[in-house]
Amino acid sequence: MSAHRIDGQLYAIANAGWKHNFRDGAEAQVVYAGKTTPMRGELISDPASVGELAHRCAESYGVKRAQTMLGLKFREPRMPTVEEFADAAAREKIAAIRFTAVH
């Protein structure tokens, strides 16, 4: 799984079954930048919200690198729109998990 920084927050964007472990929030040991940190993950499954997050994340990487970092293949050689990311999130059951530090 890849973690992504969006507006200073740590997120994972995935369609894997393990995402449901965070439906009601759950603690996890997150390894990021070589450091292990206890964090709490919260599932974000609303396609519009996931589309916005995925778009912002992809824009930070650029078209080519975003496909690798997000594990997606864009149909055209351009950045998908927020709406296209939201459609993909709904169709492919892609969700985001927001991680926050546990104090």
Contacts in CASP RR format, 6 or more apart in sequence:
PFRMAT RR
TARGET T0000
AUTHOR 0000-0000-0000
METHOD contacts of the structure
MODEL  1
MSAHRIDGQLYAIANAGWKHNFRDGAEAQVVYAGKTTPMRGELISDPASV
GELAHRCAESYGVKRAQTMLGLKFREPRMPTVEEFADAAAREKIAAIRFT
AVH
1 12 0 8 1.000
1 14 0 8 1.000
1 16 0 8 1.000
2 12 0 8 1.000
2 13 0 8 1.000
2 69 0 8 1.000
2 70 0 8 1.000
2 71 0 8 1.000
3 10 0 8 1.000
3 11 0 8 1.000
3 12 0 8 1.000
3 30 0 8 1.000
3 32 0 8 1.000
3 99 0 8 1.000
4 10 0 8 1.000
4 11 0 8 1.000
4 12 0 8 1.000
4 13 0 8 1.000
4 57 0 8 1.000
4 60 0 8 1.000
4 69 0 8 1.000
5 11 0 8 1.000
5 60 0 8 1.000
6 53 0 8 1.000
6 56 0 8 1.000
6 57 0 8 1.000
6 60 0 8 1.000
7 56 0 8 1.000
9 98 0 8 1.000
9 99 0 8 1.000
9 100 0 8 1.000
10 30 0 8 1.000
10 32 0 8 1.000
10 39 0 8 1.000
10 98 0 8 1.000
10 99 0 8 1.000
10 100 0 8 1.000
11 53 0 8 1.000
11 57 0 8 1.000
11 96 0 8 1.000
11 97 0 8 1.000
11 98 0 8 1.000
11 99 0 8 1.000
12 19 0 8 1.000
12 96 0 8 1.000
12 97 0 8 1.000
12 99 0 8 1.000
13 50 0 8 1.000
13 53 0 8 1.000
13 54 0 8 1.000
13 57 0 8 1.000
13 70 0 8 1.000
13 94 0 8 1.000
13 95 0 8 1.000
13 96 0 8 1.000
13 97 0 8 1.000
14 94 0 8 1.000
14 95 0 8 1.000
14 97 0 8 1.000
15 92 0 8 1.000
15 93 0 8 1.000
15 94 0 8 1.000
15 95 0 8 1.000
19 43 0 8 1.000
19 95 0 8 1.000
19 97 0 8 1.000
20 43 0 8 1.000
22 28 0 8 1.000
22 41 0 8 1.000
22 42 0 8 1.000
22 43 0 8 1.000
22 97 0 8 1.000
23 43 0 8 1.000
25 40 0 8 1.000
25 41 0 8 1.000
25 42 0 8 1.000
25 43 0 8 1.000
26 40 0 8 1.000
26 41 0 8 1.000
27 38 0 8 1.000
27 39 0 8 1.000
27 40 0 8 1.000
27 41 0 8 1.000
27 102 0 8 1.000
28 38 0 8 1.000
28 39 0 8 1.000
28 40 0 8 1.000
28 41 0 8 1.000
28 99 0 8 1.000
29 36 0 8 1.000
29 37 0 8 1.000
29 38 0 8 1.000
29 39 0 8 1.000
30 36 0 8 1.000
30 37 0 8 1.000
30 38 0 8 1.000
30 39 0 8 1.000
30 99 0 8 1.000
31 37 0 8 1.000
37 101 0 8 1.000
38 101 0 8 1.000
38 102 0 8 1.000
39 99 0 8 1.000
39 100 0 8 1.000
39 101 0 8 1.000
39 102 0 8 1.000
40 99 0 8 1.000
40 100 0 8 1.000
40 101 0 8 1.000
40 102 0 8 1.000
41 97 0 8 1.000
41 98 0 8 1.000
41 99 0 8 1.000
41 100 0 8 1.000
42 97 0 8 1.000
42 98 0 8 1.000
42 100 0 8 1.000
43 95 0 8 1.000
43 96 0 8 1.000
43 97 0 8 1.000
44 50 0 8 1.000
44 53 0 8 1.000
44 95 0 8 1.000
44 96 0 8 1.000
44 97 0 8 1.000
44 98 0 8 1.000
45 95 0 8 1.000
47 86 0 8 1.000
47 87 0 8 1.000
47 89 0 8 1.000
47 90 0 8 1.000
47 94 0 8 1.000
48 86 0 8 1.000
49 96 0 8 1.000
50 85 0 8 1.000
50 86 0 8 1.000
50 89 0 8 1.000
50 94 0 8 1.000
50 95 0 8 1.000
50 96 0 8 1.000
51 82 0 8 1.000
51 85 0 8 1.000
51 86 0 8 1.000
51 88 0 8 1.000
51 89 0 8 1.000
52 82 0 8 1.000
52 85 0 8 1.000
52 86 0 8 1.000
53 96 0 8 1.000
54 70 0 8 1.000
54 85 0 8 1.000
54 88 0 8 1.000
54 89 0 8 1.000
54 94 0 8 1.000
54 96 0 8 1.000
55 79 0 8 1.000
55 80 0 8 1.000
55 81 0 8 1.000
55 82 0 8 1.000
55 85 0 8 1.000
57 66 0 8 1.000
57 69 0 8 1.000
57 70 0 8 1.000
58 66 0 8 1.000
58 70 0 8 1.000
58 79 0 8 1.000
58 80 0 8 1.000
58 85 0 8 1.000
59 66 0 8 1.000
59 79 0 8 1.000
61 69 0 8 1.000
61 70 0 8 1.000
62 79 0 8 1.000
63 74 0 8 1.000
63 77 0 8 1.000
63 78 0 8 1.000
63 79 0 8 1.000
66 72 0 8 1.000
66 74 0 8 1.000
66 79 0 8 1.000
67 73 0 8 1.000
67 74 0 8 1.000
72 88 0 8 1.000
74 80 0 8 1.000
80 88 0 8 1.000
88 94 0 8 1.000
89 95 0 8 1.000
END
